[in-house]
Amino acid sequence: MEIIAQYGDIIVLMACVFGFFMAWGVGANDVANAMGTSVGSKALTLKQAIIIAIIFEFAGAWLAGGAVTATIRKGIIDPALLSGTPELLVFGMLAALLAAGLWLLIATYFGWPVSTTHSIVGAIVGFAAVGISVDAVNWGKVTKIVASWVVSPVTAGLIAFFLFRSVQKLILDTDDPFKQAKKYIPFYIFMVGFIVAMVTFTKGLKHVGLDLSWGQSAGISVIVGLIAMFVGMKMQQKVEPDPSADRDYHFASVEKLFGILMMFTACAMAFAHGSNDVANAVGPLAAIVGVVAAGGEVAQKTAMPVWILILGGGGIVAGLVMYGHKVIATVGNNITELTPSRGFAATLAAATTVVVASGTGLPISTTHTLVGAVLGVGLARGLAALNLQVIGTIFVSWVVTLPAGAGLAIMFFFMFKGMFG
């Protein structure tokens, strides 16, 4: 208690710096793979992808980031065990933020799309198990999170597989693909608008003070979907078939129409990502601020101040702008060759999986989900379409992330304990 009373301001300042650093890592590594499909399929330029990400990542973090933050903040460790020694929770959360941020910086440097969720969960479990006691960790919750790391890429992969098969059947394998694309793409756009709006309204807006019933949410979501569909149709009218381009690549004109659709799915993915992954940066920060504000009392629940979500959103945007290009190349170009139609299926599948998980409060890995979706699209075209060497490297980097996060967090935990103790 004395430590918190004495160093409270310094601890909060350090937490804000480390939280921003962690959010920066999320932006540099994770947002990049959220945008990788759009840039890799040439539907968006790097500059356009960054502008979309800035707006929608920030909106997702602020509007729908509250539910998952609760899981990261109070689901992994049992706060009741730390009521006598709140400073251990504070040191541990500081260590977790710094450790996860550092690992993300290393991974981004090498262009590995690793999971920020893995990084922070590994770090929290590491310091809690070694620094406090093995019983301090809520292993049931951790098992659930670990299971989601397998379930989310498989789910997204399956959705992406069937989505792309539907595109092949309804559009690409027909006599007049361009005409069919103009007919069916508006329905895909409606689907994007409806799904993202639905989950946001049903699950995400409680902490903004907007509590809608299921029926109201469905009604508004249908309207959002129809508006998106109308805008998409207006944009489609400007696209004309280009016979010369179609001679080189049979589906060139069709892919232009899918490029419009990719703009909508990119917005959806950025929103989904912001809503799910801001928690990784601001969950531990909220826990520290809550303990210091309560004078050392470890509460089961702490309110999520809006300024913390804004700090997290700001850090994410900064990381993407400054260092996001490395991982964008890996996800967008190196796993499988992406065109706008393939990129659409992957992005919508990933966004749907992430937004639903975000609504249920489960911190799944956006990276795993998106890579799973890209693999699903690749498999829909046959195993030869996948770059197995790159996929192998990605899987190895995933396995290393947990122990790396845990090891760094344990080291920093004892360092902070020594500094303040």
N, C-alpha and C positions, 0 to 999 in steps of 0.2 A: 504493500500500500504506500509506504513512504517513498519508494522509488517513483511511483506514478505521480504522487503529489509533487515531488521535487523536480522531476524531468518531464512532466506532462506535455509542455509546449514543444520541447525538443523532439519528443517521441512522435507527436502528431505531425510535426514538420517533416521528420524522416519518413513517416508513413506516407505522406503525400508525395514526396520525391520518389520513393520506391514504387508506390502505386502508379505514378505517372510513367516510370521506367518500364514497369510490367505492361501497362497499357500500350506503351510505345512498341514493345516486343510483340504484343497481340496484333497491332496494326501492321508491323513489318512482316510478320510471318503468316498470320492467320487471315487477315483481310486479303492479303495477296492471293491466297488460294480460293477465297470467295470470289475474287475477280478474275482468276486465272483462266477460267473457261471462256469468259466474254472476250478477253484480250487474245487468248490462244486461237479462238475460232474467227478472229478478225472482225467480229461483230462490233466491237468497240475499240477505239484507240486507247493507249495507256492513259492519256490525259482525260478522256471521257470517263473511263473506268474510275479514275481517282476522284473526279468531281461527283459521280454518282455515289461512290463509297462514302465520301465526306458527308453528304446530305443524309443518306439512308442509314449508315452505320450509327451516326449520331442520334437520329430519330429512334432507331431500334433500341439503343442503349438507354435513352432517356424514357421512352414510352413503355417499353416492354422488358426492361432489364431487371425489374425488381424480384420476380419469382425465383429465378435461378440463383440470384445473389444470396437469398436466404439459405439455400442448400450449401453453398460454398462457405457461408459465414458460420452457420451453426449446426450443419448436418454431419460434418465429418468428425468433429471433436465434441465430446460431451462437456459443455461449459461448467456444469455443476461440479465436476472434479477439480476445477481450477479456482473455485470461489475463494479459497484461502491464499492462493498465490497468483493473483491476476497478472503480475508482471511476466510470468512464464508464457501466458497466452500472447501478451503483447510482443515479447522478444521472438516468439515462434512465428507469429504472423509477419513481423518485419523480415525475419529470415526467409520465410516462404516467398514473399514478394521479390526480394533481392535475388534469391536463388533461381526462381522461375524466369525472371527478367533476363538474368545473365545467360541461362541456357538457351532462351529464345534468340538472344543476340548471336550466340555461337552457331546455332542451327541455321539462322537466316544467312549468316556469312557464307555458309556452305550450300545454301539454296535448298535445304531439307525442309519439306513441309511437315513440321512436327506438331503435336497437339498442345495447345496452350492449357487445355483442361488437364491433360496428363501431367504437364509440368507443375501446375499449382497444386493439384491433388497429391501428387507424389511428394512435393515439398512439405505440405501440411502433415501428411501421414508420417513422413520421415522424422520431422522435429518432434511430433507428438509421441511417437512410439519410443524414440531414443531419449529425448530430452525430458519427457514427463513420465509416461509409463505406457506399456502396451495396451492397458485397459482404457486409456484416455481416448483411444480411437474408436469411433463407432464403425466396427468392422462390417456390420450388416449394410450400412449405407455405402461403404466403400465397395463391397461386393456388387451392390446394385449398379454403382457407377462403372465398375470394371466390366460388368455384363453389357452395359450400354455401349461400350467401346467395340464389342463384337456385333451387337444387334444393330447399331446405327449404320455402319457401312453396308451390312448385308441388306437391311431394309431399303436404304437409298439405292443400292445397286439393283435390287429387284424392281423398284419403282422406275428407275432410269431405263432398265432393260425393256420393260413393257411399254413405257412411254415412247421410246424410240421405235419399238416394233409397230406401235400404232401410227407413228409418223410414216414409217416405211409402207405400211398397208394402205393408209388413207391417202397418202400424198406421193411419195417417191416412186412406188411401184405401179403407178397408174398411167394411162395413155397421155393425160394432160396434167403433169404435176403442178404447173404454175396456176392453172385454174383451180385445181383441188386445194392448193396451198391458200389461195385467197378465200376459199370457202371455209376451211377448217381452222386456220390460224387464229381468227377472232375468238373461237371457242377456247383455244389454249390460253389466250390472253385473259379471258374471263376467269378461267380456272386459277391463274396466277393471282389475280386481284382478290378473288373470293377467299382462297385458302389463307393468304397472309392476313387479310383483314379479319377473317373469322377468328383465327387463333389470337390475334392481338386484342380484339374486343372481348373475347370470352375469358382470357387469362391474364393479359398483360397490363391492363390500365387501372387496376385497383388502386395502386399507390399514387396515381395522378388524380384520384377522386372520382373516376368515372366507373360506376358499377352497373353494367347493363345486364338485362336478363338474356337467356340463350336466344329467345325469339327476336328480341331487339337487335342483338348482335348479328343474327342470320340475315335479318332484313337489311341492315346497313351494309353488311358484307356483299350482299347481292347487288346493291346500288354501286358500291366501290368496283365490283367486278364488271358491271355494265359500263361504268364510266371508262374504265381501262380498255374495255372491248371497243367502245366508240372511238376513243383516241387512236387505238391501234388501226381500226378500219380507215380512219381519215389518213393516217400515215401510209397505209397500204396503197391508197388510191394513186399516190405519186410514183409508185414503182411500176415500171413497164418491163415486159420481157425484152431481153437483150440477146438476139439470135447469134451474134458474133461470139459473145462470151459463152453461150450455151454450146457452141461448136467445140470449144476447148474442154469445157466441163459441162456435162449434160444438165446439171442442176444449178448452174450459176445464178439464173434469175430467181429460182425458188429459194436459194440460200439468202438472197437479198431480202426476201419477205421474212425469212426466219431471223435475219439480223434485227428487224423491228421487234420481233418477239423477244430476242435476247436482251433488248434494252429493259423490257419489263421484268424478265427473270433476274437480270443483274440487280435491279432495284430490290426485288424480293429477297435475293440472297444476301445483299448488304444489310437489309433490315433484320433478316433472320439472324445473321451473324452478330450484329450489334446487340440484339436482344439476349442472345445466349452467352456470348463471350466477354461482354463487359464485366460479367460477374467474376471472371478469373482475376481481373485486376482490382476491382473495387470491393469484392467480398471481404478479403482480409483487412483492407483499409477501413471498411465500415466497422469491423469488429474492434480494431484498435481505437478508433475515434469513440466508439460506444463505451469501451472500458475506461478511457481517460476522462470522458465527459461525466461518467457516473462516479468519478473519484475512486476508481479501482474495483467497482462492483461488476461482477461478470453476470450480465443479464442473459436469460434464455433468448430474448428477442431484442434487437435494437432497431430503431427506425432507420430508414435509409435516407439520409439528407440528399436533396436534389443536387447540391454542389458536388457531391462525391460522384454521382452518375455523370455529371458534366465534365469533371476532371478526367474520368475514365474515357469518355467519348473523345475528349480533346487529345489525350495521349494516343488513342487508337489512330486518329486521323494523322497525327504528326508522324507516327511510325510508318504508316502506309506511304505518305508523300516522300519521306526521306530515304526509305530503304526497301520498299515493297517489291521493286522490280525483279529481285533475285528469285523469289519463290513463285512469282507469277509465271516466269519462264518454265520452271519445273512442271507445274500443274497444267499450264495452258498448252505447252508444246511437246513435252517429253514423255508423257505416259502413253498417249495415243493421239493420232492426228484428229484434231477437232474441226468441225465445220459448224456454222450457226445452228443447223438442225440437231447435230449431236450435242453441241454445247447447251442448247435449250433443255434437252431431256435430262442431262446431268445436273444442270443448275436447278431446275424446278424440283427434281427428285430430292436433291440435297436440301433445298430451302424448305420443302414440305416437312421433311424429317426433322430438321433443326427447329422449325417454328413450333411443331407439335410437341417436341421434347421440351422446348423452352416453356411452353404453356403448362406442362405437367411438372415443371421444376427440376427436371433431370439434366445435369450439366453434361451433355454428350459432347463429343469432339467433332467440331465442324470439319476439321481436316480429314478425319477418318470417314466422315459422312460423304464429303465431296469426292475424295479419292475413290471411295466405294462406288459412287454414282458414275464417275468417269470410267471406272473398270466395267460397270454394268453396260454402259453405252458401247465400249470397246468389244465386249463379249457378244453384244447383239450383232456385231459385224464379223465375229469369228476370232479365235484366240490369236491368230497371226497379226491382228490389228494392234496388239498390245506390245509395249516395250518392256519385256520382263526384267531386264537388267535394272532399269530405273525403279520399277515396282519393288524389286528386291532391296535396293538401297533405302527406299522409303520405309519399308517394313522394318528394316534393321534400326533406322533412326527412331521409329516408334517404340521399339523394345527398349532402346537405351534411355529414352526420355524419363521414364519413371525413376529408375535408380539414380540418374544424373540429378534430377530435381531433388530427390530425397537426400543424396549425399551432400550437395551444396547447402541445402537448408540446415542439415545437422551441423555443418561447419560454422555457418553464420550464426546459428542459434547460440552455440557456446561462445562465439565471439561477442555477441551482444550481451550475453549474460555476464561475461568478464568485464566488459566496458562499463555497464551500469551497476553491476553487483559489486 
